[in-house]
Amino acid sequence: MKANWRKIEPLLEGRGLAVGPAEREKLEQYAELLLHWNRRINLTGARDMETLFSRHLLDSLMLELLPRPSPDATCVDLGAGGGLPGIVQAIMHPGSHITGVEKVAKKITFLGHAAHTLGLDNYHPLRIDAREMAGLREWRGRTDIVMARAFAGLDELLRLAGPLLRPGGELWAMKGLRLDEEQAGIDPAALELFGPGAEVHPYSTAAGPGEEIGACVAVYRRNDYAAAGS
């Protein structure tokens, strides 16, 4: 495990990010669980610990670059999959409340097992289609942060996140280098509940020795004046 941390530490330190000993231990436990279950069900494209660290864990840790509205922020991870980035965020922010939204039963089973094994009382998997959830009145205007990694296009994410977010809440859309193309294709109606434009936080992840891949988080903030029930 130490070798894997050494490979990603330069990118973390270059961004001023630090992961404490307790968080490292839980992230290592999570990585072992994820790869073990990945042999039976498809949770991640990573098939070895080096790839999991250098691409997926590092990618999820880059959300630490973003300011959070409060230590006890209520978050929803759309298309939770194997828990990236939701479980990583639950480990890094124990005061937060994170719901992992996933419609595949096998993945929900893993997420529940991982949260129990890691003692993450602040992480709760929910088996539901994100598109159905966005239409439920009980979820409207309740969420501080909606995050999504490798789930849906930007236009659809805005439509799904808008009803879930409280006024002033944020969509954190983790995207690659084709963000400009996705933004150009957004229907203006999808931005109805959001302020103009997005804050874009670029970063790099290490795909392998000496190799980096550019990525970013696009942050869209819901209008402060929007009615929470809309």
Backbone bond lengths (Angstrom), bond angles and torsions (degrees), N, CA, C in turn:
res aa  C-N    CA-C-N  psi(-1)  N-CA   C-N-CA  omega(-1)  CA-C   N-CA-C  phi
1 M - - - 1.466 - - 1.535 112.00 -
2 K 1.348 116.62 -37.22 1.460 119.44 -177.69 1.515 111.57 -60.51
3 A 1.341 116.14 -38.14 1.462 119.64 179.48 1.527 111.06 -62.27
4 N 1.334 116.34 -38.01 1.464 120.26 179.53 1.528 111.42 -67.03
5 W 1.330 116.49 -39.51 1.461 119.51 176.62 1.520 110.73 -64.63
6 R 1.347 117.01 -40.45 1.462 119.82 -178.96 1.527 111.44 -61.12
7 K 1.328 117.19 -31.59 1.464 120.54 -178.55 1.523 112.78 -73.23
8 I 1.327 116.68 -30.62 1.468 117.98 -177.91 1.530 112.73 -100.19
9 E 1.330 117.37 -12.63 1.460 119.92 -177.82 1.533 113.60 -59.18
10 P 1.358 119.95 -40.54 1.470 118.15 179.02 1.526 112.94 -57.49
11 L 1.346 117.29 -39.02 1.461 119.86 179.09 1.526 111.44 -72.05
12 L 1.327 117.26 -35.85 1.456 120.26 176.06 1.526 110.87 -66.71
13 E 1.334 115.59 -49.24 1.457 120.03 -178.04 1.520 111.37 -65.20
14 G 1.339 116.39 -34.51 1.461 119.88 178.11 1.511 112.90 -62.41
15 R 1.325 116.39 -22.75 1.464 121.91 177.44 1.521 112.54 -100.34
16 G 1.326 115.56 3.63 1.457 119.23 -178.82 1.513 113.60 74.04
17 L 1.328 117.05 24.76 1.457 121.76 -178.12 1.522 110.41 -101.33
18 A 1.319 116.27 137.68 1.459 121.79 178.54 1.522 109.29 -130.40
19 V 1.324 115.63 140.45 1.465 121.63 177.47 1.522 107.30 -116.82
20 G 1.336 116.13 118.65 1.455 120.92 -176.58 1.517 113.06 -71.12
21 P 1.344 117.91 166.53 1.470 122.56 -177.79 1.522 113.61 -57.97
22 A 1.328 117.83 -42.64 1.467 120.58 -178.76 1.523 110.87 -65.42
23 E 1.337 116.43 -41.55 1.459 120.63 178.93 1.531 110.69 -67.73
24 R 1.327 116.58 -39.11 1.467 119.83 177.97 1.524 111.22 -60.09
25 E 1.316 115.64 -43.23 1.465 119.62 -178.99 1.522 111.16 -61.53
26 K 1.320 116.55 -43.35 1.467 119.18 179.90 1.526 111.72 -70.26
27 L 1.324 116.99 -37.45 1.462 119.88 177.23 1.525 110.95 -63.86
28 E 1.319 117.41 -36.96 1.458 121.22 176.91 1.531 110.72 -66.14
29 Q 1.325 116.59 -42.98 1.470 120.44 176.68 1.524 110.69 -60.41
30 Y 1.314 114.70 -44.55 1.462 119.73 179.24 1.526 111.14 -61.48
31 A 1.325 117.05 -43.84 1.464 120.95 -179.98 1.529 110.86 -60.53
32 E 1.318 117.17 -41.14 1.461 120.69 178.82 1.524 111.11 -65.03
33 L 1.325 116.72 -43.14 1.464 120.98 177.67 1.525 111.13 -61.52
34 L 1.320 115.64 -44.90 1.456 120.97 -176.51 1.525 111.27 -62.44
35 L 1.324 117.39 -45.69 1.460 119.92 -179.62 1.529 111.54 -69.31
36 H 1.336 116.82 -35.51 1.467 120.23 178.46 1.527 110.88 -63.11
37 W 1.322 116.66 -47.54 1.469 120.88 179.61 1.525 111.66 -71.36
38 N 1.320 116.24 -27.25 1.458 120.31 -177.44 1.534 112.12 -65.77
39 R 1.317 116.38 -17.93 1.469 119.43 177.17 1.522 110.99 -71.58
40 R 1.331 116.64 -22.49 1.472 120.75 -177.56 1.520 112.94 -105.61
41 I 1.320 116.52 -37.27 1.468 119.79 178.96 1.521 108.33 -131.98
42 N 1.312 116.55 150.20 1.456 121.47 -175.05 1.527 110.53 -80.84
43 L 1.330 115.76 101.61 1.451 121.48 -179.02 1.526 112.67 -107.88
44 T 1.327 116.51 -29.88 1.457 122.06 -178.41 1.520 109.51 -154.69
45 G 1.324 115.59 154.88 1.458 120.03 177.07 1.513 112.88 -74.79
46 A 1.336 117.62 -13.46 1.462 121.38 179.50 1.526 110.29 -73.34
47 R 1.316 115.97 134.17 1.468 120.96 179.20 1.527 112.55 -115.76
48 D 1.337 116.51 -0.85 1.470 120.29 179.04 1.523 108.58 -145.70
49 M 1.325 115.94 162.18 1.459 121.34 -173.85 1.527 111.81 -65.46
50 E 1.335 117.20 -36.96 1.465 119.73 -178.61 1.525 110.66 -61.96
51 T 1.329 116.97 -46.23 1.462 120.43 179.83 1.518 111.09 -66.24
52 L 1.332 116.35 -39.56 1.459 120.11 179.92 1.524 110.77 -60.81
53 F 1.330 116.66 -43.17 1.462 120.11 178.84 1.525 111.58 -69.61
54 S 1.342 116.33 -51.80 1.463 120.40 -169.26 1.520 113.52 -71.98
55 R 1.305 117.48 -23.63 1.450 120.14 179.90 1.521 112.18 -109.14
56 H 1.314 117.41 -56.64 1.463 120.49 -166.72 1.526 114.17 -86.34
57 L 1.340 117.92 -48.87 1.463 119.01 177.85 1.526 110.86 -66.44
58 L 1.329 116.11 -44.13 1.460 119.39 178.24 1.526 110.78 -59.82
59 D 1.316 117.01 -43.58 1.457 121.74 178.67 1.528 110.66 -57.52
60 S 1.321 116.54 -47.39 1.465 120.82 -178.85 1.526 111.60 -66.08
61 L 1.335 117.26 -35.49 1.459 120.72 179.32 1.521 112.36 -68.27
62 M 1.328 117.65 -19.80 1.454 120.07 179.09 1.529 112.71 -66.94
63 L 1.323 117.48 -14.21 1.463 119.54 173.50 1.527 111.28 -65.91
64 E 1.337 116.46 -15.53 1.469 119.57 176.31 1.524 112.01 -67.40
65 L 1.321 117.25 -12.38 1.465 121.13 176.37 1.525 112.16 -70.57
66 L 1.328 116.79 -20.82 1.458 121.15 -173.02 1.528 111.31 -91.96
67 P 1.332 117.37 137.33 1.464 119.68 174.05 1.520 110.36 -68.60
68 R 1.316 116.23 140.31 1.461 121.14 -180.00 1.534 109.21 -102.27
69 P 1.343 117.17 145.59 1.467 119.52 -178.04 1.522 113.21 -64.08
70 S 1.343 117.04 -29.97 1.464 120.99 178.68 1.531 108.61 -167.63
71 P 1.354 118.15 158.84 1.464 120.64 179.61 1.528 113.19 -63.51
72 D 1.342 116.38 -24.20 1.465 119.65 -178.00 1.527 111.26 -107.46
73 A 1.327 116.25 34.75 1.461 121.22 -178.23 1.523 112.06 -57.88
74 T 1.313 115.94 140.92 1.459 122.94 174.74 1.524 108.32 -91.54
75 C 1.333 115.97 122.84 1.470 120.70 -172.50 1.528 110.96 -126.16
76 V 1.320 115.47 150.77 1.461 122.80 173.28 1.525 107.77 -126.55
77 D 1.332 116.24 127.93 1.463 122.39 176.57 1.524 107.62 -104.05
78 L 1.332 116.44 106.15 1.461 121.22 -177.84 1.530 110.43 -79.30
79 G 1.333 116.30 132.76 1.457 120.10 -177.52 1.511 110.51 64.43
80 A 1.334 116.39 55.39 1.465 122.41 -169.31 1.520 113.21 -60.09
81 G 1.336 118.17 -30.90 1.461 120.70 177.70 1.514 112.93 57.74
82 G 1.331 116.11 -118.08 1.465 121.18 179.00 1.516 113.42 -94.62
83 G 1.348 117.56 8.68 1.461 120.18 176.87 1.516 115.24 101.81
84 L 1.326 116.81 13.18 1.458 121.52 177.78 1.532 109.54 -106.09
85 P 1.300 119.20 112.63 1.466 128.24 14.42 1.531 115.48 -102.12
86 G 1.339 119.26 -0.22 1.458 121.97 -169.30 1.518 115.09 -56.76
87 I 1.335 117.61 -48.99 1.462 119.76 -179.11 1.524 110.92 -67.72
88 V 1.325 116.39 -37.49 1.467 119.32 176.31 1.521 110.08 -60.30
89 Q 1.317 117.44 -42.27 1.454 120.99 178.15 1.528 112.02 -66.49
90 A 1.323 116.91 -36.14 1.469 120.37 177.60 1.527 110.97 -64.71
91 I 1.328 116.41 -36.38 1.466 120.82 177.31 1.527 110.57 -68.35
92 M 1.312 116.56 -43.96 1.458 120.90 -175.94 1.529 112.67 -74.87
93 H 1.333 117.20 -23.96 1.468 120.79 -176.13 1.529 109.86 -132.68
94 P 1.325 116.82 78.12 1.474 120.49 -175.86 1.517 114.05 -62.61
95 G 1.324 118.47 -18.74 1.461 120.35 178.69 1.514 113.57 -84.06
96 S 1.329 117.05 -8.70 1.461 120.99 -179.09 1.518 110.74 -81.78
97 H 1.325 116.12 168.69 1.465 122.52 178.27 1.521 107.52 -127.09
98 I 1.331 116.81 110.22 1.457 121.13 -171.14 1.527 110.55 -117.92
99 T 1.331 115.67 129.16 1.460 122.22 175.07 1.522 108.21 -108.43
100 G 1.331 115.98 122.11 1.457 121.55 177.52 1.518 109.93 -93.19
101 V 1.318 117.30 111.49 1.462 122.66 -175.42 1.523 109.54 -94.25
102 E 1.319 115.77 119.28 1.464 121.16 -176.52 1.527 108.81 -151.66
103 K 1.335 117.04 136.64 1.464 119.66 -177.54 1.520 113.71 -96.48
104 V 1.347 118.31 -11.41 1.466 121.49 -177.28 1.531 109.36 -88.95
105 A 1.320 116.83 121.09 1.467 122.39 -173.18 1.524 112.69 -58.59
106 K 1.331 117.48 -42.46 1.467 120.52 -178.37 1.529 111.42 -62.27
107 K 1.313 116.08 -37.82 1.458 119.58 179.66 1.526 111.00 -70.98
108 I 1.321 116.72 -37.16 1.461 120.76 175.61 1.523 110.40 -61.70
109 T 1.334 116.71 -40.60 1.470 120.47 177.74 1.521 110.58 -59.72
110 F 1.327 116.44 -44.58 1.462 119.31 178.28 1.518 111.32 -63.50
111 L 1.323 117.72 -46.13 1.457 120.80 -177.54 1.527 111.47 -60.03
112 G 1.335 116.47 -41.06 1.452 119.97 177.22 1.512 112.23 -65.39
113 H 1.338 116.26 -41.87 1.464 120.94 178.35 1.525 110.80 -63.65
114 A 1.333 116.98 -43.93 1.460 120.91 -179.12 1.528 110.69 -63.78
115 A 1.326 117.23 -45.00 1.463 120.51 -179.73 1.523 110.99 -61.61
116 H 1.343 116.85 -41.34 1.470 120.79 178.99 1.525 111.03 -66.95
117 T 1.323 116.93 -46.06 1.466 121.38 -177.94 1.521 111.43 -63.06
118 L 1.315 116.70 -38.80 1.455 121.39 -177.79 1.530 113.02 -86.50
119 G 1.316 116.86 -3.45 1.458 120.66 -179.46 1.515 113.45 67.58
120 L 1.326 116.30 36.26 1.465 120.98 -178.36 1.528 110.04 -92.36
121 D 1.313 115.96 86.26 1.461 120.36 178.80 1.522 112.24 -69.52
122 N 1.316 116.32 -13.68 1.467 120.84 -177.70 1.527 112.81 -95.10
123 Y 1.324 117.73 5.79 1.470 120.62 179.71 1.526 109.59 -119.23
124 H 1.336 116.33 129.25 1.459 121.06 -177.31 1.529 110.15 -134.57
125 P 1.331 117.84 114.30 1.463 119.68 176.01 1.522 110.89 -76.76
126 L 1.316 115.76 143.24 1.456 121.44 -179.66 1.520 108.64 -132.32
127 R 1.333 116.33 120.21 1.456 119.84 179.37 1.521 109.63 -85.90
128 I 1.319 114.17 104.33 1.455 121.41 178.80 1.531 107.59 -164.00
129 D 1.311 116.89 151.21 1.453 120.84 173.29 1.530 107.77 -75.56
130 A 1.321 116.69 131.95 1.462 120.69 -177.71 1.519 111.69 -57.25
131 R 1.321 116.69 -32.71 1.460 120.69 -179.04 1.530 111.04 -69.64
132 E 1.323 115.88 -33.46 1.463 120.02 175.70 1.525 110.55 -72.52
133 M 1.317 116.11 -42.15 1.462 120.95 -179.31 1.521 111.87 -58.78
134 A 1.333 116.20 -40.97 1.465 120.66 -177.81 1.525 112.21 -62.56
135 G 1.327 116.88 -20.69 1.459 120.53 -179.22 1.512 114.34 -96.58
136 L 1.339 117.69 -0.94 1.461 120.54 -178.04 1.524 111.30 -88.08
137 R 1.328 115.59 127.90 1.461 120.62 -176.50 1.528 112.25 -60.44
138 E 1.348 118.07 -35.21 1.465 119.19 -176.41 1.525 113.89 -67.62
139 W 1.329 117.20 -14.28 1.467 120.10 178.46 1.527 112.70 -101.42
140 R 1.305 117.72 -4.58 1.459 119.70 -175.32 1.527 112.25 -70.44
141 G 1.338 114.64 132.13 1.454 121.01 173.50 1.503 115.38 65.46
142 R 1.344 118.41 24.18 1.463 120.75 -175.07 1.528 113.66 -104.45
143 T 1.313 118.20 -11.04 1.460 120.90 -165.18 1.522 112.38 -110.83
144 D 1.342 115.58 136.62 1.466 120.95 176.50 1.525 111.49 -80.08
145 I 1.350 116.25 -41.09 1.463 121.04 -175.51 1.520 109.37 -136.80
146 V 1.312 117.04 128.05 1.466 122.25 167.54 1.517 106.51 -108.20
147 M 1.324 116.84 122.17 1.465 121.04 179.78 1.523 109.53 -116.31
148 A 1.317 115.79 150.99 1.464 119.77 -179.89 1.519 109.15 -153.61
149 R 1.328 115.34 133.12 1.465 122.08 178.19 1.524 108.09 -129.80
150 A 1.311 116.65 124.19 1.474 121.71 179.17 1.528 110.98 55.17
151 F 1.334 115.90 43.28 1.464 120.20 179.78 1.519 109.24 -142.42
152 A 1.309 117.12 110.32 1.465 124.60 173.16 1.527 113.10 67.37
153 G 1.331 114.01 158.46 1.452 120.50 176.47 1.512 111.05 -77.37
154 L 1.313 115.93 164.91 1.460 121.11 -174.67 1.527 112.13 -61.96
155 D 1.320 116.91 -40.17 1.466 120.52 178.91 1.529 110.24 -57.69
156 E 1.327 116.83 -47.67 1.461 120.19 -179.07 1.522 111.47 -68.68
157 L 1.332 117.77 -38.64 1.460 120.46 178.63 1.524 111.74 -58.90
158 L 1.317 116.67 -41.24 1.458 120.14 178.69 1.526 110.98 -63.20
159 R 1.318 116.79 -40.33 1.471 120.60 179.25 1.533 111.34 -67.53
160 L 1.339 116.97 -35.90 1.454 120.79 -179.63 1.529 111.56 -75.82
161 A 1.336 116.07 -40.54 1.459 120.18 -174.91 1.525 112.53 -75.23
162 G 1.322 117.07 -36.17 1.465 120.79 -174.78 1.522 114.33 -49.18
163 P 1.340 118.80 -53.59 1.459 119.50 -178.47 1.533 113.67 -66.75
164 L 1.325 117.96 -26.21 1.465 121.29 -176.67 1.519 112.22 -78.72
165 L 1.329 117.09 -30.40 1.460 121.65 -172.39 1.528 112.40 -79.25
166 R 1.313 115.16 143.10 1.458 120.20 169.31 1.529 107.89 -73.83
167 P 1.338 118.92 161.04 1.457 120.01 173.09 1.531 110.41 -55.48
168 G 1.318 116.63 128.95 1.458 121.54 -176.63 1.519 113.46 89.38
169 G 1.342 117.24 -8.59 1.467 120.88 177.49 1.519 111.05 -70.24
170 E 1.337 115.69 166.45 1.461 119.94 -171.88 1.525 112.94 -127.95
171 L 1.329 114.80 142.55 1.455 122.37 167.31 1.520 107.89 -95.39
172 W 1.344 116.72 124.64 1.462 122.31 174.31 1.523 107.56 -106.74
173 A 1.313 116.40 100.80 1.462 121.52 -178.03 1.529 109.08 -101.23
174 M 1.330 116.16 113.13 1.464 121.42 -179.66 1.528 108.32 -85.17
175 K 1.329 115.13 118.67 1.458 120.58 -172.21 1.527 111.17 -134.44
176 G 1.325 114.81 166.22 1.457 121.41 177.53 1.516 111.46 -96.41
177 L 1.312 115.72 -154.22 1.457 121.29 -173.82 1.525 113.53 -76.47
178 R 1.332 117.78 -5.99 1.462 120.45 -178.12 1.528 111.64 -96.50
179 L 1.319 116.33 22.52 1.470 120.14 -179.71 1.517 111.60 -56.49
180 D 1.341 117.43 -43.50 1.467 120.40 -178.31 1.525 111.58 -57.21
181 E 1.337 116.88 -40.16 1.458 120.76 179.29 1.521 110.55 -64.11
182 E 1.343 116.20 -42.99 1.471 119.62 -179.86 1.525 110.51 -66.09
183 Q 1.316 116.64 -41.26 1.459 119.38 -179.48 1.528 111.44 -64.57
184 A 1.330 115.87 -37.00 1.467 120.00 179.69 1.523 111.72 -65.68
185 G 1.340 116.71 -25.38 1.456 120.53 -177.53 1.511 114.97 -94.54
186 I 1.341 117.85 5.92 1.460 121.23 -178.10 1.529 110.60 -72.00
187 D 1.316 115.96 130.35 1.463 121.72 172.45 1.532 107.96 -70.93
188 P 1.314 119.23 128.25 1.471 120.70 179.82 1.530 113.01 -51.77
189 A 1.339 117.25 -28.80 1.472 120.16 179.54 1.522 111.48 -64.08
190 A 1.358 117.23 -28.62 1.465 120.66 179.80 1.520 111.89 -69.48
191 L 1.342 116.86 -20.05 1.467 122.24 -178.52 1.526 112.68 -96.75
192 E 1.317 116.97 7.38 1.458 121.17 -173.36 1.523 113.04 -55.88
193 L 1.324 117.16 -37.53 1.462 121.03 -177.07 1.524 113.10 -92.48
194 F 1.334 118.00 0.52 1.454 121.48 -172.78 1.515 111.94 -114.94
195 G 1.326 114.88 156.71 1.449 120.76 175.32 1.517 111.01 -71.71
196 P 1.324 117.58 170.51 1.466 120.92 -177.49 1.530 111.73 -69.79
197 G 1.317 115.55 130.42 1.459 120.83 174.78 1.511 114.17 70.99
198 A 1.321 114.76 -179.65 1.454 121.86 -178.50 1.519 109.87 -132.83
199 E 1.335 116.31 151.88 1.454 120.97 167.91 1.526 106.83 -84.71
200 V 1.316 117.62 124.73 1.459 121.36 -177.88 1.527 109.17 -109.81
201 H 1.338 115.32 123.15 1.462 121.98 -179.55 1.525 108.33 -111.21
202 P 1.332 118.41 100.52 1.471 120.64 -178.79 1.526 111.45 -81.47
203 Y 1.310 116.05 153.99 1.468 121.85 176.15 1.520 108.07 -159.71
204 S 1.326 116.23 175.01 1.462 121.89 177.75 1.516 109.68 -127.77
205 T 1.320 115.91 146.06 1.460 121.14 171.92 1.523 108.16 -119.89
206 A 1.318 116.21 152.72 1.462 121.31 -178.00 1.514 109.80 -91.76
207 A 1.322 117.13 114.73 1.456 121.09 177.97 1.515 111.37 -79.50
208 G 1.304 117.33 -23.78 1.462 122.21 -179.44 1.511 108.56 -176.55
209 P 1.320 118.52 -177.63 1.465 121.42 -179.10 1.529 111.52 -56.13
210 G 1.329 115.63 121.09 1.447 120.46 178.18 1.510 115.45 71.62
211 E 1.334 117.15 11.75 1.465 120.15 -175.89 1.519 109.67 -125.56
212 E 1.341 116.17 132.47 1.456 120.46 179.65 1.523 110.41 -127.14
213 I 1.327 115.07 151.62 1.458 121.59 177.80 1.523 108.04 -123.15
214 G 1.327 115.87 129.73 1.458 120.14 179.56 1.518 111.61 -79.01
215 A 1.315 115.77 143.65 1.460 122.15 178.41 1.522 108.06 -153.38
216 C 1.317 116.61 179.48 1.458 119.54 179.60 1.521 109.76 -160.88
217 V 1.324 114.44 165.24 1.462 121.97 168.68 1.519 107.12 -116.89
218 A 1.326 116.09 122.33 1.463 121.41 175.54 1.526 107.87 -96.46
219 V 1.321 116.23 121.26 1.464 121.90 -177.26 1.524 109.48 -106.26
220 Y 1.320 114.95 117.71 1.469 121.76 176.15 1.526 108.10 -110.93
221 R 1.318 116.82 129.63 1.468 121.29 -177.08 1.517 110.62 -106.57
222 R 1.337 115.04 129.83 1.467 119.28 178.20 1.517 110.10 -69.65
223 N 1.329 115.67 142.01 1.452 121.12 -179.25 1.524 111.43 -54.46
224 D 1.324 116.19 133.93 1.462 120.61 177.64 1.515 112.00 -63.21
225 Y 1.330 116.75 -29.79 1.460 119.97 -175.15 1.517 113.03 -87.15
226 A 1.365 117.59 -3.81 1.467 119.29 -179.78 1.514 110.25 -69.14
227 A 1.303 116.74 139.86 1.461 121.43 178.71 1.504 109.54 -69.58
228 A 1.329 118.63 133.67 1.458 123.11 -176.31 1.518 111.28 -60.28
229 G 1.294 119.64 -27.52 1.465 121.18 -178.02 1.497 114.30 -89.17
230 S 1.345 117.95 0.01 1.463 120.61 -175.57 1.509 111.50 -80.44
